[in-house]
Amino acid sequence: MLSYIARRILYMIPIALAVSLVCFLLIHLAPGDPVAAMVPPDTPPEVVPQVRTDYGLDRSLPVQFGLWLEHVVQGDFGMSITRGRPILPDLIAASGNTLILAVAGGLLGFVLGSVLGGIAGVYRGTWIDRVLLGSAVAGVSIPHYWLGMVLVIIFSVVLHLLPAMGAGPGASGAWAWDWAHIQFLILPAVTLCVIPAGLVTRTVRGLVSDIMSQDYITTLRGKGLRWTGIVRHVFLNAAPTVIAVMGLQLANLMGGSILVETVFAWPGTGSMLNDAIFQRDFPTLQAATLVLALFFVVLNLAVDLVQTAIDPRISRT
């Protein structure tokens, strides 16, 4: 197992390099001049080349990529054009807030989807199955941003039960595990959990339906095994696939929460990316995109390792 883990970690090195190259090229191929966003409109023409030189934008793309990668490996993501300060502290804080939101939404979606999918699978072909499956399809089809706005209107504007924006009292980006902060997490987490809950519901429903029709389940029933024991067998056989689906969904929540964070003014990487795009802050955009992409790669590795550990049928070669 240790050799398998070591090989998988080594495989991540070329993947990480390829991801960093793609992130770098995508940003530089995007329209717009970062220097134009950096300097005021009335800046003298002779100042613009100096600014371009200071940020290394006058060099060739391979040289720029090499210098950028060298600094990133050392933990230096450069200076924000709009903020005028190092990117790393703001990126760490934003990534932490996004991780909190993604984990909360992911866990809620996993639990809800597992329960509803299990019930639908056990009662397959009945009206319960049809209602739950229809709800799962609706959940996957609902746009995040629309659902977020509806929840804000209902629970914040009409009922005045939950706050609509921010991550804590006083518009503070610092997080604490108390009710004053958790209430700000409820609406965005519920909004974010709907799509993974629908996907997990459909996945679990199909797995449970298939497993419950297997001969060994019929044999276990014939031997008088308790229902809890049968559920345990079903869970162990369905767990690897469900974990893989949920792992990918958690990675998608980290990278795809930009609209939800914008609706709820949640101070995460989504809001950082949104601001960087409109302000043409290319260094911040590069850093945030790279971190989210690498998180996706690392999470895929973690899912593979967990699957291998709990399912002996998966080859470790």
C-alpha positions, -999 to +999 in steps of 0.1 A: +000+000+000+028+024+008+045+018-025+012+024-043+007+057-024+043+068-033+037+060-070+005+080-070+022+110-054+050+108-080+024+108-108+010+140-094+042+159-102+038+160-141+001+166-136+007+196-114+032+210-139+008+206-167-020+222-147+003+252-138+012+256-175-024+255-186-034+281-159-005+304-170-014+301-207-051+306-202-046+338-183-021+352-208-043+343-238-073+362-223-081+396-238-071+427-219-038+443-209-030+441-171-009+472-173-039+492-186-057+482-154-027+489-133-020+525-142-044+555-141-057+568-175-037+600-173-004+581-168+024+595-190+033+572-219+069+567-207+058+552-174+039+523-190+070+505-203+086+508-169+056+492-152+056+464-177+093+458-170+088+459-132+062+431-135+082+411-160+056+414-187+081+425-213+098+391-214+088+361-235+061+337-223+085+308-215+107+331-194+076+345-176+063+310-169+097+298-156+100+328-132+064+326-121+067+288-114+100+294-095+083+319-072+051+297-068+072+267-057+087+290-030+052+301-019+054+335-035+023+342-057+033+378-065+017+411-058-020+419-064-024+446-090-055+461-075-047+456-038-010+464-040+000+438-015+011+401-015-015+377-028-007+347-005-023+360+027-055+369+010-055+337-009-051+316+022-080+333+039-102+331+009-093+294+003-101+286+039-136+303+036-143+284+004-132+251+020-156+257+049-184+264+025-176+235+002-172+209+030-205+221+046-224+219+013-207+186+004-214+169+037-250+181+036-254+169+000-237+135+008-259+128+038-291+139+021-284+122-011-273+089+006-305+088+027-329+097-001-311+074-026-311+045-002-349+049+004-355+052-034-334+021-040-352+000-014-386+011-026-377+010-063-406+011-087-430+026-062-444+062-059-417+069-032-390+060-057-406+082-084-410+112-061-374+110-048-360+105-082-380+134-096-367+156-068-331+145-075-335+155-112-350+188-102-322+195-078-295+188-105-314+211-129-318+241-107-292+268-112-272+277-081-275+314-084-313+313-089-318+291-059-296+313-038-316+344-047-349+326-039-336+315-005-324+350+002-358+364-006-377+339+015-354+335+046-338+369+047-361+395+031-395+380+040-390+359+071-359+377+085-346+344+099-311+343+084-285+368+071-283+373+034-246+382+029-212+379+044-194+353+065-199+368+099-211+399+118-197+432+108-187+420+073-157+403+088-139+376+067-126+358+098-144+326+106-154+312+141-175+282+150-202+300+168-239+306+160-231+343+151-210+329+121-227+296+114-260+313+106-242+331+077-232+296+064-266+280+063-281+296+031-250+293+009-244+257+021-280+247+014-277+264-020-245+246-028-256+211-016-286+208-040-267+196-070-244+170-052-274+158-033-293+151-065-263+134-081-256+112-050-294+104-047-294+091-083-261+072-078-271+056-046-305+047-059-291+028-088-265+011-067-289+000-040-314-012-066-287-033-083-273-047-051-307-055-036-314-077-067-282-097-063-284-134-054-263-131-023-288-106-008-316-131-014-294-157+003-288-135+033-325-128+036-332-165+033-308-173+062-327-148+084-301-121+085-314-090+102-322-059+081-293-040+097-269-067+085-282-065+050-279-027+050-243-031+061-235-053+031-253-029+008-234+000+022-200-017+019-206-026-017-219+009-027-194+029-007-165+030-032-186+044-060-204+069-038-171+081-024-158+086-059-188+106-069-188+127-038-151+134-040-155+148-075-185+168-064-165+183-035-138+194-059-164+209-082-179+228-052-144+243-045-140+255-081-176+261-090-188+282-061-180+315-077-217+323-084-229+312-050-202+332-033-211+362-054-248+360-045-241+357-008-210+379-008-191+350+008-154+360+010-139+330-007-119+322-038-150+325-059-154+362-049-116+367-053-118+352-089-148+374-097-131+405-085-099+396-103-117+390-136-135+423-136-104+443-124-080+424-147-058+415-117-039+388-136-015+377-108-045+371-084-064+353-111-034+331-119-029+322-082-065+315-074-070+294-105-038+274-098-048+267-062-083+255-071-069+233-099-043+217-076-069+211-050-089+192-076-058+171-084-051+164-047-087+155-039-088+130-068-057+114-054-073+112-019-104+096-034-084+070-052-065+061-021-096+059+000-113+037-026-083+014-027-082+011+011-118+002+015-123-020-016-099-049-020-112-056-055-093-025-068-058-032-081-029-015-064-004-021-092 
